[in-house]
């Protein structure tokens, strides 16, 4: 269970669910998802983990750490546009993954699927049992981890805001709220994806989670996914976003990152300030982590 803190940011009262403090090095929602995924892998004979992500993937870092905890071999297929692979900085999530003993395979984005199949084939030839975890933990167990996380929230908020990427965190929250029979609206702030694609993927994951949980006592929720604050795309940022990170750290001691959580917090504050809808409402911000992304960025 992670704590919930109350803060005042420029006169706006907020509650923050501190999943950045989830108990795994680097914290974050990927830790919570990976724990659920790995728990269901333990029954497999001699599992060897394969997953993928960007060079600074929080999901890859979480998989590497939890594989190490379970003494599983772990292979990470990480993509970059940098063709000079010998000049890649070993820092942030990548550094932690290497320290955890993961085998790192660096490719370009269009080579991910091929490399995963190559690694899988080699492991099978070596009489190992490769298990592929979808990038970002985008799977049913990833969503169910956040359906269960809803049970850690003691009182029904009016709104939950979060950074939304692959979509399973948001989908899981929605399914968990259905199970609680709460009317809370979940608003995902896109970190990169366009709204149409993001909504579709979240809805698919949400329906899958509802079905698994056998939820029949509520209507399907509308997917709220806003792509107004991507700041140009994944890992892109702006001076005003960086200023927000500095202001929040100085005022509250809470650290955001320019890739994920700062975008969500910026979008949330913008929406609250621009609409009377949010006045006198109980608002919860899900802090999904990202400390390693901040430390490996050159934004500040």
C-alpha positions, 0 to 999 in steps of 0.5 A: 500500500502506498500513502495518500498525501494532501497538498495545497498547490497555489490554492488548489487542494489536492490528494496525491496517491504516492505510487512513486513510493511503491516498494521497488527501486525507482518506484512507480506504477510499473512496479505495481503492475510487474509485481502482479505479472510476476506473481502469476509467472512463479508457477512456470518452470524455469521462466526466463523473462523477455520484455521491451521498451525504450532505453529509459523504460520504467517497465523494463527496469521493474522487470529486471529488478523483480526478475533478479529478486526471483532469480530469473534470467531477464532479457530487455529489448530496448529501442533507440534512434541513436545509431551509435550504440556504443555512445549510449549513456548508461544512466537512470532506468538503464543503469538499474536494469544492468545492475540487476543483471538483465541482458540488454539488446539495443535495437531501433524501433522497427527491429523490436519484434524481430529481436524478441523472436530471435532471443526467444528462439535462442532461449528455446534452443538452450532448453529455457522457458522464455516468457514474453511480457508485453511492453509497458505491462500492457496486459490483463494482469497489468490492468488488474493490478490497478483494479486492486489499487482502488481498494487502497483509496479510503474515500470516494474521490470525485476525480482521479487524474493520471499520466496515461501511456499504454493505458492499462493503469487507467483501464484498471482504475476504471474497472476497480471503480466499477467494482467499488460502485463509485462514480469517480471520473478517471481523467487520463492525460496523454504523455504522447498518444493521440486521443483517438488511439489512446481512447480505443486502447484504454477501452479495450483493456477496460472491457477485458478487465471488467469481464475478468472481474465479472462486473455486471452491476454497472454501466460501462464508463466513458474513457476520458483521455486528453492529448492537449498536454503532450508538449510535442510527443514522448519525452518532449517538454517545454520551459513551463513544464520544467518550471512546474517541476521546480515549483512543486518540488520547492513547495511540497517536496514532491518530485515529478518528471518531464516524460510522464507525471509533470505532463499529467499534473500540468494538464490537471492544474490547467483543467481545474483552473479553466473550469468551475466543474472542479470547484469544491470537488475531491481530486486525487492525483495518481503519482505513477513515478518517473524519478529515473526519467527525471534523473536521466533527462537533460531537462533541468 
